[in-house]
Amino acid sequence: MGAPTALPVVAERWPSDLLPSTCDFGPSRNDISQASPVSRTESVIRRGRRFWTCNLTWTAAETDMASLRLWLEALEGSVGSVILWDFTSPWPQNPVARDYDQSLPQIAELGDITWTNGNDNFDWLAGDASVDWIGSDLGLSGGFLPQGTKSVPLIGLPANQPALLKAGEYIQLNRRLYILAQDLSTDVNGDGAAMLMTPTLEPLLNGMPVLFKEAGCEMRLADQDWKHTRDAGNPFHTVTATFIETSKNFGVGGVQFAA
């Protein structure tokens, strides 16, 4: 079973042997609604950018509870963080993007996760160990991209792919998650530009992790309440937790850039 290496957990990915049974993953705004006492019309006040949020439920056997409890307790507090991804949609459509590996920065993970329907319940199944990180260089003069751009040029990708990634799919740049606004296509040299729906949240450097499969972002617990139930006679525990994207910025190797 996967287990955190230190407390609090930082620079870790959620272990593939502790997959949730349900997942609600997506961007949420920190908005408030305000109703006029006179006209009774309601307006929405936008407060800052959207944050990725994730509501997870685990249906865990007794043998998994210690490891699950350890991970969630390790994330207690405002500084504990972990990389989470959309467990319901972990793969891009193009198999070339799913299977592509490079010799640049990589992290071995318990690999291929599939979404299957068995016994009328949807489950995520972890396959054999594989390398999920894709190393890629930023194709920029000086190898630096400032914060706030929606176009990220990449090199060293599979060549001659008209749609390596489809518009609307995820791409992880360093420790942040973005949605593609256009298909990411590559030329004969394997160069392509990732056009993002939202601007980059931090400066990017050559050699940063670029992830297509199980692309995620750094998240922390949104609250510290332990939500755990088990019905009488049921061998499985039900544990729920809510996560929200961290607001801090990370550079390559965990070096923090100015916000």
FIROVEX-231553 format. One record per residue: residue number from 1; residue in three letters; x, y, z of N, C-alpha, C in turn. Coordinates in steps of 0.02 Angstrom, whole numbers, always signed. Atoms other than C-alpha are relative to their C-alpha. Last residue first. Layout:
BEGIN
(NUM, "ALA", (X, Y, Z), (X, Y, Z), (X, Y, Z))
...
***
This chain:
BEGIN
(259, "ALA", (+70, +3, +23), (+147, +1751, -299), (-15, +60, -44))
(258, "ALA", (+42, -52, -30), (+337, +1749, -290), (-70, -4, -29))
(257, "PHE", (-4, -65, +32), (+409, +1585, -347), (-43, +49, +38))
(256, "GLN", (+59, -42, +3), (+432, +1436, -232), (+15, +67, -33))
(255, "VAL", (-22, -68, -16), (+565, +1308, -270), (-59, +47, -9))
(254, "GLY", (+30, -25, -61), (+480, +1138, -263), (+24, +69, +20))
(253, "GLY", (-33, +26, -59), (+597, +1053, -387), (-27, +29, +66))
(252, "VAL", (-29, +65, +10), (+538, +1163, -530), (+37, -21, +63))
(251, "GLY", (-43, +6, +58), (+437, +1309, -468), (+27, -70, -6))
(250, "PHE", (-60, +42, -4), (+291, +1308, -350), (+38, +4, -65))
(249, "ASN", (-32, +13, +64), (+157, +1440, -322), (+63, -41, +11))
(248, "LYS", (-71, -17, +5), (+44, +1440, -169), (+26, -19, -68))
(247, "SER", (-8, -67, +29), (-146, +1445, -181), (+72, +20, -7))
(246, "THR", (-40, -45, -41), (-172, +1259, -155), (+8, +67, -36))
(245, "GLU", (-66, -17, +27), (-314, +1179, -252), (+38, +47, +47))
(244, "ILE", (+0, -60, +40), (-458, +1119, -144), (+72, +15, -22))
(243, "PHE", (-65, -32, +12), (-494, +949, -69), (-10, +62, -42))
(242, "THR", (+3, -53, +51), (-651, +873, +8), (+67, +35, -4))
(241, "ALA", (-44, -58, -11), (-647, +708, +102), (-8, +48, -58))
(240, "THR", (+6, -55, +48), (-761, +557, +123), (+47, +57, +19))
(239, "VAL", (-38, -59, -21), (-734, +387, +205), (-7, +53, -54))
(238, "THR", (+11, -56, +45), (-852, +239, +194), (+34, +62, +28))
(237, "HIS", (+5, -66, -29), (-791, +79, +279), (-14, +51, -55))
(236, "PHE", (-35, -56, +30), (-822, -94, +208), (-15, +65, +38))
(235, "PRO", (-72, +6, -9), (-862, -257, +299), (+39, +61, -25))
(234, "ASN", (-32, -17, +64), (-1045, -208, +322), (+76, -4, +9))
(233, "GLY", (+1, +57, +45), (-1131, -299, +466), (+33, +12, -67))
(232, "ALA", (-4, +65, -34), (-1171, -138, +557), (-5, -57, -50))
(231, "ASP", (+63, +29, -23), (-1145, +10, +443), (+12, -67, +33))
(230, "ARG", (+0, +72, +15), (-976, +97, +435), (-64, -30, +29))
(229, "THR", (+57, +39, -24), (-951, +285, +431), (+9, -73, -19))
(228, "HIS", (-10, +72, +6), (-803, +403, +417), (-60, -36, +29))
(227, "LYS", (+66, +24, +20), (-797, +591, +391), (+5, -75, -16))
(226, "TRP", (-6, +70, +19), (-647, +662, +486), (-70, -28, -13))
(225, "ASP", (+47, +45, -34), (-667, +851, +488), (+8, -71, -27))
(224, "GLN", (-38, +48, -39), (-512, +950, +437), (-45, -50, +38))
(223, "ASP", (+18, -3, -70), (-585, +1053, +297), (+35, -58, +36))
(222, "ALA", (+39, -60, -7), (-534, +1097, +119), (-26, +8, +72))
(221, "LEU", (+66, +12, -28), (-394, +969, +123), (-37, +66, +10))
(220, "ARG", (-2, +9, -73), (-250, +1020, +11), (-71, -14, +24))
(219, "MET", (+61, -16, -37), (-221, +1011, -176), (+12, -12, +74))
(218, "GLU", (-13, +3, -71), (-76, +1011, -300), (-61, +24, +39))
(217, "CYS", (-27, -61, -29), (-137, +979, -475), (+9, -9, +75))
(216, "GLY", (+32, -24, -61), (-176, +834, -588), (+30, +65, +24))
(215, "ALA", (-21, -69, -12), (-144, +754, -756), (-37, +28, +60))
(214, "GLU", (+8, -15, -71), (-179, +568, -741), (+27, +69, +17))
(213, "LYS", (+38, +54, -32), (-110, +546, -918), (-1, +12, +76))
(212, "PHE", (+62, +7, +38), (-56, +708, -1003), (-45, -52, +33))
(211, "LEU", (+36, +62, -7), (+82, +766, -886), (-64, +2, -40))
(210, "VAL", (+59, -11, +42), (+217, +895, -914), (-37, -66, -2))
(209, "PRO", (+44, +56, +17), (+349, +898, -777), (-59, +24, -42))
(208, "MET", (+54, +10, -47), (+468, +1048, -790), (-40, -63, -18))
(207, "GLY", (-7, +59, -40), (+629, +1026, -888), (-55, -11, +51))
(206, "ASN", (-18, +61, +35), (+637, +1203, -954), (+5, -59, +48))
(205, "LEU", (-70, +8, +20), (+556, +1330, -839), (+8, -63, -41))
(204, "LEU", (-17, +68, +19), (+381, +1395, -805), (+71, -2, -28))
(203, "PRO", (-52, +6, +52), (+329, +1552, -712), (+17, -73, -12))
(202, "GLU", (-67, -7, -26), (+167, +1531, -612), (+49, +1, -58))
(201, "LEU", (+2, -29, -67), (-21, +1534, -633), (+69, +11, +30))
(200, "THR", (-44, +37, -46), (-28, +1505, -820), (+5, +38, +66))
(199, "PRO", (-72, -15, +0), (-174, +1594, -902), (+39, -42, +50))
(198, "THR", (-16, -51, -50), (-344, +1506, -921), (+75, +13, +0))
(197, "MET", (+61, -39, -13), (-419, +1408, -1066), (+14, +57, +49))
(196, "LEU", (+35, +13, -62), (-246, +1352, -1121), (-63, +43, +6))
(195, "MET", (+42, -59, -8), (-168, +1338, -1294), (-48, -13, +58))
(194, "ALA", (+58, +14, -41), (-30, +1206, -1284), (-37, +66, +11))
(193, "ALA", (+18, -52, -49), (+89, +1240, -1428), (-63, -21, +37))
(192, "GLY", (+70, -18, -1), (+176, +1101, -1525), (-13, +51, +54))
(191, "ASP", (+14, -63, -33), (+347, +1038, -1577), (-75, +14, -3))
(190, "GLY", (+28, +12, -66), (+378, +855, -1615), (-12, +63, +40))
(189, "ASN", (-52, -2, -51), (+498, +893, -1757), (-26, -15, +70))
(188, "VAL", (-47, +54, +14), (+379, +839, -1896), (+56, -3, +52))
(187, "ASP", (-28, +2, +68), (+243, +950, -1822), (+50, -57, -6))
(186, "THR", (-73, -5, +4), (+135, +927, -1666), (+22, -5, -73))
(185, "SER", (-28, +38, +56), (-48, +960, -1629), (+75, +11, -4))
(184, "LEU", (-73, -7, +1), (-127, +1015, -1465), (+27, -46, -53))
(183, "ASP", (-39, +61, +7), (-313, +1034, -1499), (+74, +17, +1))
(182, "GLN", (-5, +25, +68), (-380, +1200, -1437), (+36, -67, +0))
(181, "ALA", (+50, -37, +38), (-436, +1277, -1271), (-3, -23, -73))
(180, "LEU", (-21, -24, +66), (-342, +1147, -1169), (-59, +35, -36))
(179, "ILE", (+42, +30, +52), (-391, +1135, -986), (+21, +30, -67))
(178, "TYR", (+33, -45, +47), (-259, +1171, -853), (-43, -41, -48))
(177, "LEU", (+42, +34, +49), (-187, +1088, -698), (-37, +51, -42))
(176, "ARG", (+65, -32, +13), (-42, +1154, -594), (-37, -36, -56))
(175, "ARG", (+47, +26, -50), (+106, +1064, -515), (-69, +31, -7))
(174, "ASN", (-30, -2, -66), (+229, +1079, -661), (-49, -29, +50))
(173, "LEU", (-63, -36, +10), (+114, +1097, -811), (+29, +13, +69))
(172, "GLN", (-33, -22, -61), (-26, +968, -805), (+66, +31, -17))
(171, "ILE", (-72, +2, +4), (-135, +954, -960), (+28, +28, +65))
(170, "TYR", (-44, -28, -52), (-318, +909, -960), (+73, -1, -21))
(169, "GLU", (-35, +49, -42), (-433, +882, -1108), (+48, +37, +48))
(168, "GLY", (+41, +21, -57), (-559, +1011, -1171), (+34, -52, +44))
(167, "ALA", (+26, -57, -36), (-478, +1029, -1342), (-47, -25, +55))
(166, "LYS", (+59, -32, +26), (-401, +862, -1389), (-19, +61, +42))
(165, "LEU", (+50, -10, -51), (-222, +809, -1354), (-59, +38, -31))
(164, "LEU", (-30, +39, -55), (-102, +734, -1481), (-45, +5, +61))
(163, "ALA", (+36, -16, -62), (-221, +802, -1613), (+28, -45, +55))
(162, "PRO", (+48, -54, +13), (-137, +810, -1784), (-40, +20, +62))
(161, "GLN", (+63, +17, -32), (+12, +708, -1718), (-50, +57, -11))
(160, "ASN", (+53, +10, +51), (+160, +720, -1836), (-65, -25, +31))
(159, "ALA", (+3, -40, +61), (+296, +700, -1703), (-62, -18, -42))
(158, "PRO", (+8, +44, +58), (+276, +634, -1526), (-13, +41, -63))
(157, "LEU", (+61, +41, -4), (+332, +774, -1408), (-3, -47, -59))
(156, "GLY", (-17, +68, -20), (+510, +843, -1391), (-60, -45, +9))
(155, "ILE", (-39, +37, +49), (+459, +1026, -1392), (+12, -71, +26))
(154, "LEU", (-34, +60, -24), (+326, +1126, -1302), (+38, -33, -57))
(153, "PRO", (-33, +39, +52), (+261, +1304, -1330), (+41, -57, +30))
(152, "VAL", (-61, +31, -28), (+141, +1363, -1193), (+32, -42, -55))
(151, "SER", (-32, +41, +51), (+7, +1486, -1252), (+66, -26, +26))
(150, "LYS", (+46, +54, +18), (-114, +1557, -1122), (+29, -45, -55))
(149, "THR", (+8, +12, +71), (+14, +1668, -1035), (-49, -58, -12))
(148, "GLY", (+54, -39, +31), (+2, +1743, -860), (-8, -10, -74))
(147, "GLN", (+68, +12, -22), (+165, +1693, -776), (-49, +40, -41))
(146, "PRO", (+26, -37, -57), (+326, +1709, -873), (-72, -21, +16))
(145, "LEU", (+64, -27, +20), (+398, +1572, -984), (-30, +36, +60))
(144, "PHE", (+40, -29, -54), (+582, +1530, -970), (-64, +28, -29))
(143, "GLY", (+33, +52, -39), (+697, +1418, -1073), (-43, +26, +56))
(142, "GLY", (-16, -9, -70), (+813, +1559, -1130), (-35, -50, +45))
(141, "SER", (-66, -30, -6), (+729, +1565, -1300), (+15, +14, +74))
(140, "LEU", (-5, -73, -5), (+577, +1457, -1281), (+72, +21, +2))
(139, "GLY", (-36, -22, +59), (+527, +1280, -1328), (+5, +76, -3))
(138, "LEU", (+33, -58, +29), (+483, +1226, -1152), (+40, +25, -59))
(137, "ASP", (-31, -65, -7), (+559, +1056, -1127), (-46, +54, -27))
(136, "SER", (-1, -39, +61), (+462, +896, -1098), (+33, +67, +14))
(135, "GLY", (-48, -55, -3), (+464, +754, -972), (-1, +38, -66))
(134, "ILE", (-29, -13, +65), (+307, +648, -966), (+46, +60, +7))
(133, "TRP", (-23, -68, +13), (+263, +576, -797), (+30, +5, -70))
(132, "ASP", (+55, -43, +21), (+162, +416, -796), (+22, +71, -15))
(131, "VAL", (-23, -69, -11), (+296, +283, -789), (-52, +47, -29))
(130, "SER", (-25, -33, +60), (+220, +111, -769), (+24, +69, +18))
(129, "ALA", (-38, -61, -11), (+172, -15, -636), (+25, +28, -66))
(128, "ASP", (-70, +9, -16), (+42, -140, -691), (+35, +67, +10))
(127, "GLY", (-35, +53, +35), (-142, -103, -683), (+72, -6, +22))
(126, "ALA", (-70, -15, +13), (-247, +0, -562), (+33, -60, -31))
(125, "LEU", (-44, +56, -10), (-435, -20, -577), (+71, +20, -17))
(124, "TRP", (-64, -15, +32), (-558, +121, -552), (+47, -56, +16))
(123, "ASP", (-62, +7, -39), (-730, +56, -512), (+59, +24, -42))
(122, "PHE", (-58, -23, +38), (-907, +92, -570), (+61, -2, +45))
(121, "ASN", (-36, -54, -33), (-1038, -15, -487), (+60, +19, -42))
(120, "ASP", (+42, -60, -5), (-1171, -121, -573), (+32, +57, +38))
(119, "ASN", (+48, +11, -54), (-1070, -279, -538), (-42, +63, +15))
(118, "GLY", (+5, +70, -22), (-930, -214, -648), (-48, -5, +59))
(117, "ASN", (+65, +12, -32), (-927, -54, -750), (-5, -73, +16))
(116, "THR", (+36, +60, +21), (-750, -2, -790), (-65, -5, +38))
(115, "TRP", (+67, -13, -27), (-648, +160, -788), (-44, -57, -25))
(114, "THR", (+55, +4, +47), (-466, +116, -815), (-66, +9, +37))
(113, "ILE", (+64, +0, -35), (-309, +167, -724), (-56, +0, -51))
(112, "ASP", (+58, -12, +41), (-141, +121, -801), (-65, -7, +40))
(111, "GLY", (+19, -33, +62), (+1, +145, -681), (-71, -3, -23))
(110, "LEU", (+42, +57, +17), (+66, +123, -509), (-47, +24, -54))
(109, "GLU", (+65, +4, -34), (+184, +269, -524), (-31, -68, -12))
(108, "ALA", (+34, +64, +8), (+367, +292, -569), (-63, -1, +42))
(107, "ILE", (+11, +31, -66), (+414, +477, -575), (-38, -65, -12))
(106, "GLN", (+55, +48, -4), (+489, +556, -729), (-5, -26, +71))
(105, "PRO", (+25, +16, -67), (+602, +705, -768), (-63, -44, +0))
(104, "LEU", (-5, -58, -43), (+674, +686, -945), (-38, -14, +65))
(103, "SER", (-54, +12, -48), (+700, +516, -1027), (+10, +60, +46))
(102, "GLN", (-64, -30, +19), (+533, +523, -1114), (+51, -10, +55))
(101, "ASP", (-47, -12, -55), (+371, +425, -1110), (+63, +33, -28))
(100, "TYR", (-63, -33, +16), (+220, +421, -1227), (+41, +12, +64))
(99, "ASP", (-55, +47, -6), (+87, +291, -1187), (+69, +33, -8))
(98, "ARG", (+2, +41, -61), (-62, +401, -1149), (+64, -39, +10))
(97, "ALA", (-11, -44, -57), (-20, +535, -1278), (+0, -40, +65))
(96, "VAL", (-70, -22, +4), (+0, +403, -1414), (+16, +45, +59))
(95, "PRO", (-44, +48, -34), (-163, +323, -1357), (+73, +19, -3))
(94, "ASN", (-51, +25, +46), (-257, +483, -1405), (+46, -49, +36))
(93, "GLN", (+27, +47, +49), (-413, +501, -1298), (+54, -32, -43))
(92, "PRO", (+20, -33, +63), (-326, +578, -1148), (-24, -52, -50))
(91, "TRP", (-39, +8, +62), (-330, +474, -989), (-22, +48, -54))
(90, "PRO", (-73, -5, -10), (-380, +501, -807), (+40, +1, -63))
(89, "SER", (-24, -12, +68), (-564, +545, -834), (+76, +6, +2))
(88, "THR", (+50, +23, +48), (-663, +485, -682), (+24, +8, -72))
(87, "PHE", (-2, +73, +4), (-509, +495, -569), (-52, -26, -49))
(86, "ASP", (+69, +19, +13), (-492, +681, -606), (-1, -76, -11))
(85, "TRP", (+22, -9, +69), (-321, +712, -529), (-73, -22, -6))
(84, "LEU", (+61, +38, +16), (-243, +735, -358), (-20, +15, -71))
(83, "ILE", (+23, -6, +69), (-65, +790, -312), (-60, -46, -10))
(82, "VAL", (-8, +61, +38), (-44, +809, -123), (-25, +13, -71))
(81, "SER", (+26, -2, +68), (-30, +948, +4), (+16, -65, -36))
(80, "GLY", (+0, +65, +32), (-4, +974, +190), (-31, +3, -68))
(79, "VAL", (-60, +9, +40), (+32, +1156, +234), (+4, -68, -33))
(78, "SER", (+1, -40, +61), (-140, +1212, +296), (+60, -12, -45))
(77, "GLY", (-31, -66, -4), (-167, +1077, +425), (+3, +34, -67))
(76, "GLU", (+32, -46, -48), (-198, +891, +414), (+38, +66, +3))
(75, "LEU", (+19, -61, +35), (-128, +811, +257), (-33, +51, +46))
(74, "ALA", (-61, -34, +19), (-36, +677, +356), (-14, +66, -34))
(73, "GLU", (-26, -34, -59), (-202, +632, +438), (+64, +37, -16))
(72, "LEU", (+43, -57, -16), (-277, +597, +268), (+24, +37, +62))
(71, "TRP", (-6, -52, +51), (-131, +489, +213), (-41, +62, +19))
(70, "LEU", (-66, -32, -5), (-121, +393, +377), (+7, +56, -51))
(69, "ARG", (+1, -45, -57), (-309, +359, +379), (+67, +37, +7))
(68, "LEU", (+42, -57, +18), (-300, +287, +204), (-1, +51, +57))
(67, "SER", (-36, -40, +49), (-153, +175, +252), (-39, +62, -20))
(66, "ALA", (-57, -30, -34), (-238, +114, +411), (+38, +45, -48))
(65, "MET", (+17, -57, -42), (-405, +89, +323), (+61, +34, +32))
(64, "ASP", (-23, -63, +30), (-343, -19, +181), (-8, +60, +46))
(63, "THR", (-72, +4, +13), (-350, -189, +270), (+28, +64, -30))
(62, "GLU", (-36, -9, -63), (-522, -147, +341), (+76, +2, -11))
(61, "ALA", (-2, +60, -42), (-589, -130, +165), (+40, +15, +63))
(60, "ALA", (-63, +31, -17), (-620, +43, +96), (-9, -62, +43))
(59, "THR", (+32, +59, -30), (-765, +121, +4), (+57, -48, +15))
(58, "TRP", (-32, +65, +3), (-680, +289, -26), (-45, -52, +33))
(57, "THR", (+26, +49, -47), (-771, +449, -66), (+37, -66, -11))
(56, "LEU", (-15, +71, +8), (-691, +600, -146), (-34, -42, +53))
(55, "ASN", (+35, +35, -54), (-744, +781, -172), (+7, -75, -12))
(54, "CYS", (+7, +72, +9), (-617, +876, -277), (-34, -29, +62))
(53, "THR", (+24, +33, -61), (-598, +1062, -304), (-13, -74, -16))
(52, "TRP", (+20, +69, +8), (-495, +1158, -432), (-22, -28, +67))
(51, "PHE", (-45, +49, -30), (-493, +1344, -395), (-27, -70, -17))
(50, "ARG", (+28, +65, -18), (-571, +1482, -499), (+54, -45, +29))
(49, "ARG", (+2, +52, +51), (-494, +1654, -496), (-34, -63, +26))
(48, "GLY", (-62, +34, +18), (-535, +1799, -381), (-10, -54, -52))
(47, "ARG", (-55, -13, -47), (-701, +1845, -302), (+61, -42, -20))
(46, "ARG", (-58, +43, +13), (-841, +1862, -429), (+57, +20, +47))
(45, "ILE", (-63, -37, -6), (-997, +1942, -355), (+58, -48, -9))
(44, "VAL", (-55, +42, -21), (-1160, +1864, -413), (+64, +41, -2))
(43, "SER", (-61, -8, +41), (-1315, +1972, -420), (+54, -44, +30))
(42, "GLU", (-60, +31, -28), (-1490, +1936, -357), (+58, +9, -48))
(41, "THR", (-43, +29, +51), (-1643, +2043, -389), (+65, -25, +33))
(40, "ARG", (-5, +72, -9), (-1757, +2067, -240), (+37, -34, -58))
(39, "SER", (+23, +30, +63), (-1793, +2244, -303), (-2, -76, +3))
(38, "VAL", (+52, -40, +32), (-1786, +2323, -130), (-29, -35, -61))
(37, "PRO", (+61, +2, -42), (-1691, +2201, -17), (-58, +39, -32))
(36, "SER", (+21, -67, -19), (-1565, +2174, -160), (-63, -4, +43))
(35, "ALA", (+67, -17, +22), (-1495, +1997, -159), (-18, +70, +25))
(34, "GLN", (+27, -54, -40), (-1308, +1960, -152), (-68, +20, -28))
(33, "SER", (+60, -30, +30), (-1227, +1800, -213), (-28, +51, +49))
(32, "ILE", (+55, -10, -47), (-1048, +1754, -167), (-58, +31, -38))
(31, "ASP", (+49, -53, +12), (-912, +1680, -275), (-49, +6, +58))
(30, "ASN", (+12, -24, -69), (-756, +1580, -233), (-48, +60, -4))
(29, "ARG", (-16, -70, -15), (-767, +1494, -401), (-14, +15, +74))
(28, "SER", (+53, -36, -36), (-758, +1307, -430), (+23, +71, +14))
(27, "PRO", (-16, -67, -25), (-658, +1204, -554), (-60, +33, +33))
(26, "GLY", (+11, -54, +48), (-692, +1017, -567), (+18, +67, +30))
(25, "PHE", (-60, -40, +12), (-686, +846, -485), (-16, +55, -50))
(24, "ASP", (+31, -61, +28), (-826, +745, -405), (+56, +51, -6))
(23, "CYS", (-42, -59, +9), (-755, +570, -376), (-41, +56, -32))
(22, "THR", (+34, -53, +36), (-833, +409, -314), (+44, +62, -1))
(21, "SER", (+56, +33, +33), (-753, +243, -263), (-44, +50, -37))
(20, "PRO", (+67, -12, -27), (-587, +325, -224), (-53, -39, -38))
(19, "LEU", (+44, -37, +45), (-419, +246, -269), (-69, +9, +31))
(18, "LEU", (+51, -26, -44), (-300, +196, -130), (-49, +42, -41))
(17, "ASP", (+31, +56, -33), (-184, +83, -231), (-50, +22, +53))
(16, "SER", (+49, +32, +44), (-147, +223, -354), (-31, -62, +32))
(15, "PRO", (-19, +68, +22), (-61, +325, -219), (-56, -34, -39))
(14, "TRP", (+43, +46, -36), (-100, +513, -216), (+13, -71, -25))
(13, "ARG", (+62, +15, +36), (+50, +601, -289), (-41, -49, +41))
(12, "GLU", (+19, +70, +7), (+181, +677, -174), (-62, -4, -44))
(11, "ALA", (-33, +27, +60), (+272, +845, -176), (-13, -75, -8))
(10, "VAL", (-13, -52, +49), (+217, +884, +3), (+36, -33, -58))
(9, "VAL", (-15, +23, +67), (+140, +767, +130), (+8, +60, -46))
(8, "PRO", (+57, +11, +44), (+151, +839, +306), (+22, -24, -70))
(7, "LEU", (+57, -40, -21), (+222, +730, +376), (+22, +73, +5))
(6, "ALA", (-13, -48, -53), (+344, +621, +282), (-64, +37, +17))
(5, "THR", (-68, +9, -25), (+354, +474, +163), (+16, +48, +57))
(4, "PRO", (-40, -61, +4), (+168, +459, +134), (+68, -11, +31))
(3, "ALA", (+0, -36, -63), (+105, +281, +113), (+42, +62, -8))
(2, "GLY", (-37, -62, -1), (+58, +175, -35), (-5, +34, +66))
(1, "MET", (+41, -59, +0), (+0, +0, +0), (+43, +62, +0))
***
